[in-house]
Amino acid sequence: MMDLGRLRALHAVAVHGSVGRAAAALGYTPSAVSQQISKLERETRTPLLEKRGRGVVLTDAAQELARTAQAVLAMVEQAEVGLEARRGQVLGRLSLAAFATAARGLLPPVLADLTDCYPELELRVLESDPYLMADLVSRGEIDLAVVQDWPNTPLATPEGVARRHLGLDVVDAVLPADHPLAARDLLSVTDLLGQRWVNTPAGTICHDWLIRTLREAGEEPDIRFQATEFDTQIALIGAGLCLGLVPRLGRAPLPPGVVARPITPEPTRRVSVLWREHASRRPAIIAALEALRRHWPERAAAPEPVVAAVGAQRG
């Protein structure tokens, strides 16, 4: 009989694409993951990893075994959920993921609350982009994810994944204090045309949103700078190099020489939580959802009902 821990290690490599990233997701060292897969190779008498360049890739046999491992791990999770629901105790490992500003502006009090209330709950946290997190939740690598999307850049909800709306996060134009537009109390998107921009890297949901927003206003944006962290973007803005559209969630007080101006109509991103539908009865999931709702900054924003995806929906 194949060892479950070794199957989990193989599945993590298949999902994350490398031994190092799989180890980070599992909370192990890369050598520990490699050892687990080496033992699985001996156990199955089948080569599972082959070298390619400086890294390794899964063999065809390993890919097939990883798909089987995913099904097995899903069945184990369902059994664990059933037992936890019967006991009604908040315990075990709970892995959460969030986009960067939610990880900074929302998660810390949530995690502290859960740790204080449920000492037997082992929390793991990953910062990632919503495009990646939705798939990680669907494949069982993450239990719960805080994601964002925009009206013109919706995020698909994978089949079998439930979604709950937390609230709306407002976006402001951030610009140097001596910029001509800084003298205005309110800006429109058309006021912002013809500017140099800083944005998140290509392939992220915020990058796609800014591109689409300015194209809808009639301009191909001039993106001169790309930075993952909004703090880095604000530093570039403070140097007088560019403008940015920066959400309020998790935003630190702006430094001298940088100002934020509201935009009309008010651009907002939707912040939601994703988790696997069959884990909805798990006490740890219920506790985490309640903590997220309680600590969401917009206390007056009533969460929308849970939506369980049937086929790929757009939210």
C-alpha positions as CSV (number, residue, x, y, z in Angstrom):
1,M,0.0,0.0,0.0
2,M,1.4,3.4,-1.0
3,D,2.1,5.8,1.8
4,L,-0.3,8.8,2.0
5,G,2.4,11.3,2.9
6,R,4.5,10.3,-0.1
7,L,1.5,10.7,-2.4
8,R,0.9,14.1,-0.9
9,A,4.5,15.1,-1.6
10,L,4.2,14.0,-5.3
11,H,0.9,15.8,-5.7
12,A,2.4,19.0,-4.3
13,V,5.2,18.9,-6.8
14,A,2.7,18.4,-9.6
15,V,0.6,21.3,-8.4
16,H,3.5,23.8,-7.7
17,G,5.9,22.8,-10.4
18,S,9.0,22.2,-8.4
19,V,10.3,20.5,-5.3
20,G,11.2,23.8,-3.6
21,R,7.7,25.3,-4.1
22,A,6.1,22.1,-3.0
23,A,8.2,22.1,0.1
24,A,7.2,25.7,0.9
25,A,3.5,24.8,0.5
26,L,3.8,21.7,2.7
27,G,5.9,23.3,5.4
28,Y,8.8,20.9,4.8
29,T,12.4,21.2,3.6
30,P,13.1,20.5,-0.1
31,S,15.3,17.5,0.9
32,A,12.4,16.1,2.9
33,V,10.1,16.2,-0.1
34,S,12.8,14.7,-2.3
35,Q,13.2,11.9,0.2
36,Q,9.5,11.2,0.2
37,I,9.4,10.9,-3.5
38,S,12.5,8.7,-3.6
39,K,10.8,6.4,-1.2
40,L,7.7,6.4,-3.4
41,E,9.9,5.5,-6.4
42,R,11.2,2.5,-4.5
43,E,7.8,1.6,-3.3
44,T,6.3,1.7,-6.8
45,R,9.4,0.6,-8.6
46,T,8.8,3.5,-11.0
47,P,10.9,6.5,-11.9
48,L,8.9,9.6,-10.9
49,L,11.3,12.5,-11.3
50,E,13.7,13.3,-14.1
51,K,16.3,16.1,-14.3
52,R,15.7,18.9,-16.7
53,G,18.1,21.8,-16.7
54,R,18.7,22.8,-13.1
55,G,15.4,21.4,-11.9
56,V,13.3,18.2,-12.1
57,V,10.0,17.4,-13.9
58,L,7.5,14.6,-13.3
59,T,7.6,11.6,-15.6
60,D,4.5,10.5,-17.4
61,A,4.0,7.8,-14.8
62,A,4.3,10.4,-12.1
63,Q,1.7,12.6,-13.7
64,E,-0.7,9.8,-13.8
65,L,0.0,8.9,-10.2
66,A,-0.4,12.5,-9.2
67,R,-3.9,12.6,-10.6
68,T,-4.8,9.5,-8.7
69,A,-3.2,11.1,-5.6
70,Q,-5.4,14.1,-6.0
71,A,-8.6,11.9,-5.9
72,V,-7.3,9.9,-2.9
73,L,-6.4,13.1,-1.0
74,A,-9.9,14.5,-1.7
75,M,-11.5,11.4,-0.3
76,V,-9.3,11.6,2.8
77,E,-10.2,15.2,3.3
78,Q,-13.9,14.4,3.1
79,A,-13.5,11.7,5.8
80,E,-11.6,14.2,8.0
81,V,-14.3,16.9,7.4
82,G,-16.9,14.4,8.5
83,L,-15.1,13.5,11.6
84,E,-14.3,17.1,12.5
85,A,-17.9,18.1,11.9
86,R,-19.2,15.3,14.2
87,R,-16.8,16.3,17.0
88,G,-17.6,20.0,16.4
89,Q,-14.1,21.0,17.3
90,V,-11.9,23.6,15.6
91,L,-8.6,21.9,15.2
92,G,-6.1,20.4,12.7
93,R,-4.3,22.2,9.9
94,L,-5.9,25.1,8.1
95,S,-4.1,26.6,5.1
96,L,-5.1,30.1,4.0
97,A,-4.0,32.2,1.1
98,A,-4.5,35.9,0.3
99,F,-3.5,38.5,-2.2
100,A,-0.8,40.9,-0.9
101,T,-2.9,43.8,0.5
102,A,-5.4,41.4,2.2
103,A,-2.5,39.5,3.7
104,R,-1.3,42.8,5.2
105,G,-4.5,44.7,5.8
106,L,-6.9,41.9,6.8
107,L,-5.3,38.6,7.8
108,P,-3.2,39.6,10.9
109,P,-6.1,40.2,13.3
110,V,-8.0,37.3,11.8
111,L,-5.0,34.9,12.4
112,A,-4.5,36.3,15.9
113,D,-8.2,35.8,16.7
114,L,-8.2,32.2,15.5
115,T,-4.9,31.4,17.3
116,D,-6.3,32.8,20.6
117,C,-9.6,31.1,20.4
118,Y,-8.5,27.8,18.9
119,P,-5.1,26.7,20.2
120,E,-5.4,23.3,18.5
121,L,-5.7,24.9,15.1
122,E,-2.5,24.9,13.1
123,L,-2.5,27.8,10.6
124,R,-0.5,28.1,7.4
125,V,-0.5,31.2,5.2
126,L,0.5,31.8,1.6
127,E,0.6,35.1,-0.2
128,S,-0.4,34.7,-3.9
129,D,-2.3,36.1,-6.8
130,P,-6.0,35.3,-7.2
131,Y,-5.5,33.7,-10.6
132,L,-3.3,31.1,-8.9
133,M,-5.3,30.8,-5.6
134,A,-8.6,29.8,-7.2
135,D,-6.9,26.8,-8.8
136,L,-5.0,25.9,-5.6
137,V,-8.3,25.8,-3.6
138,S,-9.9,23.7,-6.3
139,R,-7.0,21.2,-6.3
140,G,-7.0,20.9,-2.5
141,E,-3.6,22.6,-1.9
142,I,-5.2,25.5,0.0
143,D,-8.2,25.2,2.3
144,L,-9.4,28.8,2.0
145,A,-8.4,31.8,-0.1
146,V,-9.1,35.6,0.1
147,V,-9.3,36.7,-3.5
148,Q,-10.1,39.9,-5.4
149,D,-11.6,40.7,-8.7
150,W,-13.1,43.6,-10.6
151,P,-16.4,44.2,-12.5
152,N,-14.4,44.3,-15.8
153,T,-11.9,41.6,-14.7
154,P,-13.9,38.9,-13.1
155,L,-12.4,35.8,-11.5
156,A,-13.8,32.4,-12.5
157,T,-15.0,30.2,-9.6
158,P,-13.9,26.6,-10.3
159,E,-16.4,23.8,-10.1
160,G,-16.9,22.5,-6.6
161,V,-15.7,25.7,-5.0
162,A,-17.9,27.9,-2.8
163,R,-17.6,31.7,-2.7
164,R,-18.6,34.3,-0.2
165,H,-18.4,38.1,-0.7
166,L,-16.7,40.0,2.1
167,G,-17.0,43.6,0.8
168,L,-15.7,46.2,-1.6
169,D,-12.3,47.9,-1.6
170,V,-12.1,51.4,-3.0
171,V,-9.3,52.5,-5.3
172,D,-7.8,56.0,-5.4
173,A,-5.5,57.8,-7.8
174,V,-2.1,58.2,-6.1
175,L,0.1,60.9,-7.5
176,P,3.0,63.3,-6.6
177,A,1.8,66.2,-4.5
178,D,3.2,68.7,-7.0
179,H,1.4,67.1,-10.0
180,P,-1.2,69.4,-11.6
181,L,-4.0,66.9,-10.9
182,A,-3.2,66.9,-7.2
183,A,-4.9,70.3,-6.9
184,R,-8.3,68.7,-7.7
185,D,-10.5,67.2,-5.0
186,L,-12.0,64.6,-7.4
187,L,-10.8,63.0,-10.6
188,S,-12.4,61.1,-13.4
189,V,-10.7,58.3,-15.4
190,T,-10.5,60.6,-18.4
191,D,-8.5,63.1,-16.3
192,L,-5.9,60.4,-15.9
193,L,-5.3,59.8,-19.6
194,G,-1.9,60.7,-21.0
195,Q,0.0,59.8,-17.8
196,R,3.0,57.5,-17.1
197,W,1.9,54.6,-14.9
198,V,3.3,52.1,-12.3
199,N,1.4,48.8,-12.1
200,T,1.7,45.3,-10.8
201,P,3.5,42.8,-13.1
202,A,1.9,41.4,-16.2
203,G,-0.1,38.3,-15.5
204,T,-1.6,39.6,-12.2
205,I,-5.3,40.5,-11.9
206,C,-4.5,44.1,-10.9
207,H,-2.4,44.6,-14.0
208,D,-5.2,43.3,-16.2
209,W,-7.7,45.6,-14.5
210,L,-5.7,48.8,-15.0
211,I,-5.1,47.9,-18.6
212,R,-8.8,47.3,-19.3
213,T,-9.9,50.3,-17.4
214,L,-7.7,52.8,-19.3
215,R,-8.5,51.0,-22.6
216,E,-12.2,51.4,-22.0
217,A,-11.5,55.2,-21.5
218,G,-9.9,55.2,-24.9
219,E,-6.2,54.9,-24.2
220,E,-3.5,52.3,-24.4
221,P,-1.8,52.9,-21.0
222,D,1.9,53.9,-20.8
223,I,3.1,51.5,-18.1
224,R,6.8,52.4,-17.4
225,F,7.2,50.6,-14.1
226,Q,6.0,47.3,-12.7
227,A,6.2,46.4,-9.0
228,T,4.4,43.7,-7.0
229,E,4.2,45.7,-3.7
230,F,2.1,48.9,-3.6
231,D,4.6,50.4,-1.1
232,T,7.2,50.2,-3.9
233,Q,4.7,51.7,-6.4
234,I,4.1,54.6,-3.9
235,A,7.9,55.2,-3.6
236,L,8.2,55.5,-7.4
237,I,5.2,57.9,-7.4
238,G,6.9,59.9,-4.6
239,A,9.9,60.3,-6.8
240,G,7.7,62.0,-9.4
241,L,8.1,59.2,-12.0
242,C,4.5,58.1,-12.5
243,L,1.0,57.8,-11.2
244,G,-0.8,54.7,-9.8
245,L,-4.2,53.4,-8.9
246,V,-3.9,52.1,-5.4
247,P,-6.6,50.3,-3.3
248,R,-7.2,51.4,0.3
249,L,-7.1,48.0,1.9
250,G,-3.8,47.5,3.7
251,R,-2.5,50.9,2.5
252,A,-0.1,52.6,4.9
253,P,-0.2,56.3,5.5
254,L,1.2,58.0,2.4
255,P,4.6,59.6,2.8
256,P,5.2,63.3,2.3
257,G,5.1,64.4,-1.3
258,V,2.4,61.8,-2.2
259,V,-1.4,62.3,-2.2
260,A,-4.4,60.2,-2.9
261,R,-7.4,61.6,-4.8
262,P,-10.8,59.8,-5.2
263,I,-12.1,59.0,-8.6
264,T,-15.6,59.2,-10.0
265,P,-17.3,56.9,-10.8
266,E,-15.7,55.2,-7.8
267,P,-13.7,52.1,-8.8
268,T,-13.9,49.2,-6.5
269,R,-12.6,45.7,-6.3
270,R,-14.6,42.9,-4.9
271,V,-13.0,40.9,-2.0
272,S,-14.3,37.3,-1.6
273,V,-13.4,34.1,0.1
274,L,-13.1,30.7,-1.7
275,W,-13.1,27.2,-0.2
276,R,-14.1,23.7,-1.4
277,E,-17.8,23.1,-1.2
278,H,-17.5,19.7,0.4
279,A,-15.5,21.3,3.3
280,S,-18.3,23.7,4.3
281,R,-19.2,21.6,7.3
282,R,-15.6,21.7,8.7
283,P,-15.6,23.7,12.0
284,A,-12.2,25.3,11.1
285,I,-13.6,26.6,7.8
286,I,-16.7,28.0,9.6
287,A,-14.6,29.7,12.3
288,A,-12.3,31.2,9.7
289,L,-15.2,32.6,7.6
290,E,-16.7,34.1,10.7
291,A,-13.4,35.7,11.7
292,L,-12.9,37.2,8.2
293,R,-16.4,38.6,8.3
294,R,-15.9,40.1,11.8
295,H,-12.6,41.8,10.9
296,W,-13.5,43.1,7.5
297,P,-13.0,46.9,7.7
298,E,-16.3,47.7,6.1
299,R,-18.4,46.5,9.0
300,A,-21.7,47.7,7.4
301,A,-21.1,45.6,4.2
302,A,-23.4,42.6,4.5
303,P,-21.8,39.5,3.0
304,E,-23.6,38.0,0.1
305,P,-25.0,34.4,0.3
306,V,-22.6,31.5,-0.4
307,V,-22.5,30.5,-4.0
308,A,-21.5,26.9,-4.8
309,A,-20.1,26.7,-8.3
310,V,-21.8,24.4,-10.8
311,G,-19.4,24.5,-13.7
312,A,-17.2,27.5,-14.1
313,Q,-19.0,30.7,-13.0
314,R,-17.7,34.3,-13.1
315,G,-18.1,36.3,-9.9
